[in-house]
């Protein structure tokens, strides 16, 4: 069986579980990008790569780990294409699908570090953590960093904001705290004071830690 076919099934199963959709062979076949998905799925169950119970398909511990690596590569590729190369959907999605099959573990960690270990993809879905995300020191300077890591006087462009982080985000959006806006940190204590255009606002640390900025100074 081709590795790419296996990866397509893994990605489809991960998506179903993430969305809370019953992982039946029928549902898997519907979203897997394969000519004969049900045949591939049955083979993966028969050889022990996946397991089946009461009509539903599940990962084994080993296959779930491999699936997380695939999802991580795909979603990191989406961030790279969308935030750095400014490629929009559907081109972003189709190119990310190609990237996920060719990135090596070392290159994946380098991309993750380069992007500042983003927690979410452009669609707001979580990116599985890698070993590089837990290291205290990194070899590459991140391109994008949390606003909470800024020092007073630092400024940059907001690249993306983690979704569903705080009910105040709607109000902040009306004040200009949106991707593409320039932001300057004025102080960090007792609260974060930031300058957006001609507006000065105060935000909590939990919000600042979910705003990702490309530093310019």
C-alpha positions as CSV (number, residue, x, y, z in Angstrom):
1,X,0.0,0.0,0.0
2,X,1.3,3.5,-0.9
3,X,2.3,5.6,2.1
4,X,0.4,8.5,0.6
5,X,-2.8,6.5,0.6
6,X,-2.3,5.7,4.3
7,X,-1.6,9.4,5.1
8,X,-4.8,10.4,3.3
9,X,-6.8,8.0,5.5
10,X,-5.0,9.2,8.6
11,X,-5.8,12.8,7.9
12,X,-9.5,12.0,7.2
13,X,-9.8,10.0,10.4
14,X,-8.2,12.8,12.4
15,X,-10.6,15.3,10.9
16,X,-13.6,13.2,11.7
17,X,-12.6,12.8,15.3
18,X,-11.7,16.5,15.7
19,X,-15.1,17.5,14.3
20,X,-17.0,14.9,16.5
21,X,-18.2,13.1,13.4
22,X,-18.7,9.3,13.8
23,X,-15.5,7.7,12.2
24,X,-17.3,5.1,10.1
25,X,-15.9,3.7,6.9
26,X,-18.6,5.5,5.0
27,X,-17.7,8.8,6.5
28,X,-14.0,8.2,6.0
29,X,-14.6,7.2,2.4
30,X,-16.6,10.4,1.8
31,X,-13.8,12.8,2.8
32,X,-10.6,10.8,1.9
33,X,-9.1,12.0,-1.3
34,X,-8.7,8.5,-2.8
35,X,-10.1,6.6,-5.8
36,X,-11.0,3.5,-3.7
37,X,-11.0,4.7,-0.1
38,X,-13.0,1.9,1.4
39,X,-10.6,-0.7,0.1
40,X,-7.6,1.2,1.5
41,X,-9.4,1.6,4.9
42,X,-10.3,-2.1,5.1
43,X,-6.7,-3.1,4.4
44,X,-5.4,-0.8,7.1
45,X,-7.8,-2.4,9.6
46,X,-6.8,-5.9,8.4
47,X,-3.1,-5.3,8.8
48,X,-3.5,-3.7,12.3
49,X,-2.6,-0.2,11.3
50,X,-6.1,0.9,12.4
51,X,-8.7,-0.8,14.5
52,X,-12.4,-1.3,14.0
53,X,-15.1,-1.6,16.7
54,X,-18.9,-1.6,16.3
55,X,-18.7,-0.2,12.8
56,X,-16.3,2.7,13.7
57,X,-12.6,3.0,12.8
58,X,-10.0,4.1,15.4
59,X,-6.3,4.8,15.6
60,X,-3.8,2.6,17.3
61,X,-1.4,4.5,19.6
62,X,1.3,4.2,16.9
63,X,-0.9,5.3,14.0
64,X,-2.3,8.2,16.0
65,X,1.2,9.5,16.6
66,X,1.9,9.3,12.9
67,X,-1.4,11.0,12.1
68,X,-0.5,13.9,14.5
69,X,2.8,14.4,12.5
70,X,0.9,14.5,9.2
71,X,-1.6,17.0,10.6
72,X,1.2,19.1,12.0
73,X,3.0,19.2,8.7
74,X,-0.1,20.2,6.9
75,X,-1.2,23.0,9.2
76,X,2.3,24.4,9.5
77,X,2.4,24.5,5.7
78,X,-0.9,26.4,5.7
79,X,0.6,29.0,8.1
80,X,3.7,29.4,6.0
81,X,1.8,29.8,2.8
82,X,-0.9,32.1,4.2
83,X,1.1,34.3,6.6
84,X,4.5,34.5,4.9
85,X,3.7,34.0,1.2
86,X,0.2,35.6,1.4
87,X,-1.3,32.7,-0.6
88,X,-5.1,32.5,-0.1
89,X,-7.5,29.5,-0.3
90,X,-8.0,27.3,-2.3
91,X,-4.4,27.6,-3.5
92,X,-3.1,27.5,0.1
93,X,-5.0,24.3,0.8
94,X,-3.9,22.5,-2.3
95,X,-0.3,23.4,-1.9
96,X,-0.4,22.5,1.8
97,X,-1.6,19.0,0.8
98,X,1.5,18.6,-1.3
99,X,3.9,20.0,1.4
100,X,2.6,17.6,4.0
101,X,3.9,14.6,2.1
102,X,7.4,15.9,1.5
103,X,8.5,17.7,4.6
104,X,11.0,15.8,6.7
105,X,10.9,15.9,10.5
106,X,13.9,18.2,10.6
107,X,12.5,20.6,8.0
108,X,9.1,20.6,9.8
109,X,10.8,21.6,13.1
110,X,12.7,24.3,11.3
111,X,9.5,25.7,9.7
112,X,7.7,25.5,13.1
113,X,10.6,27.5,14.7
114,X,10.7,29.9,11.9
115,X,7.0,30.7,12.4
116,X,7.3,31.0,16.1
117,X,5.6,27.7,17.0
118,X,2.1,28.8,16.0
119,X,-0.7,27.0,18.0
120,X,-3.3,27.4,15.3
121,X,-3.6,27.1,11.5
122,X,-5.3,29.9,9.4
123,X,-8.6,28.0,9.9
124,X,-8.3,28.2,13.6
125,X,-7.6,24.5,14.1
126,X,-4.9,23.5,16.6
127,X,-1.5,22.4,15.4
128,X,-0.1,19.4,17.2
129,X,3.0,20.3,19.2
130,X,6.4,19.0,18.2
131,X,9.6,18.5,20.2
132,X,10.9,21.9,19.1
133,X,7.9,23.6,20.7
134,X,9.0,22.5,24.2
135,X,12.6,23.6,24.0
136,X,13.7,26.6,25.9
137,X,16.3,27.6,23.3
138,X,15.9,27.5,19.5
139,X,18.4,27.6,16.8
140,X,16.4,29.9,14.5
141,X,15.0,33.3,15.5
142,X,11.2,33.0,15.1
143,X,9.6,35.1,12.4
144,X,6.4,35.5,14.4
145,X,6.3,35.9,18.1
146,X,3.6,36.4,20.8
147,X,2.9,40.0,21.7
148,X,3.4,39.0,25.3
149,X,7.0,38.3,24.5
150,X,7.6,41.8,23.2
151,X,9.5,44.4,25.2
152,X,8.4,48.0,25.5
153,X,9.2,49.9,22.4
154,X,9.0,46.8,20.1
155,X,6.6,47.1,17.2
156,X,5.5,44.9,14.3
157,X,2.6,43.7,12.2
158,X,-0.1,41.5,13.6
159,X,0.0,38.3,11.5
160,X,-2.7,36.2,13.1
161,X,-4.8,35.8,16.3
162,X,-5.7,32.5,17.9
163,X,-9.4,32.0,17.7
164,X,-11.8,31.5,20.6
165,X,-9.3,32.9,23.1
166,X,-11.3,35.6,24.9
167,X,-14.8,37.2,24.7
168,X,-13.2,40.6,24.5
169,X,-11.6,39.9,21.1
170,X,-14.7,41.1,19.3
171,X,-14.4,44.5,21.0
172,X,-10.7,44.6,20.3
173,X,-11.3,43.9,16.6
174,X,-13.4,47.1,16.5
175,X,-10.4,49.0,17.8
176,X,-8.1,47.7,15.1
177,X,-6.6,44.7,16.7
178,X,-6.8,42.6,13.6
179,X,-4.3,40.7,11.3
180,X,-2.4,43.2,9.2
181,X,-2.5,46.1,11.7
182,X,0.7,47.6,13.1
183,X,1.1,47.4,16.8
184,X,3.6,48.9,19.3
185,X,4.0,47.8,22.9
186,X,4.3,50.7,25.3
187,X,4.4,48.9,28.6
188,X,4.0,45.4,30.0
189,X,3.2,46.0,33.7
190,X,0.8,46.2,35.4
191,X,-1.0,45.6,32.1
192,X,-0.1,45.5,28.5
193,X,-0.5,48.9,26.9
194,X,-0.4,48.9,23.1
195,X,-0.6,51.5,20.4
196,X,-2.7,50.6,17.3
197,X,-2.6,53.4,14.8
198,X,-3.7,56.5,16.9
199,X,-5.4,54.4,19.5
200,X,-3.9,53.4,22.9
201,X,-5.5,50.4,24.6
202,X,-4.8,48.1,27.6
203,X,-5.1,44.3,27.2
204,X,-4.6,41.4,29.6
205,X,-1.6,39.0,29.3
206,X,-3.8,36.1,28.2
207,X,-4.9,38.1,25.2
208,X,-1.4,39.3,24.5
209,X,-0.2,35.8,24.5
210,X,-2.6,34.9,21.7
211,X,-1.7,37.7,19.4
212,X,1.1,36.8,17.0
213,X,3.2,39.6,15.6
214,X,6.0,39.8,13.0
215,X,8.4,42.2,14.7
216,X,9.8,45.1,12.6
217,X,11.9,46.8,15.3
